[in-house]
C-alpha cells in the first residue's frame, strides 16, 4: 500500500508545481495526508536517490525528485 502512496506523491509532484514548493517549505505537513512509513517519508523528504531506492523505488524513478533540484 505505501508504494502506491509514494507513487501518488511523485505523480502529484509531476503535475503540481505548488506541491513541489510545499515539499520544500513544509514536507511533514504535505506528506501527512499519505499512508507512508517513517522510512518512506524520510526518504521522500531527503530526496536522495539511495534513500529512495532503499525504500523500494526503482532507480529510474528515484532519479526524478523535483523538490530536490534547487538544492
ABEGO torsion letter per residue (X at the ends): XAAAAAAAAAAAAAABAAAAAAAAABAAAAAAABBBBAAAAAAAAAGBAAAAAAAGBBAAAAABBAAAAAX
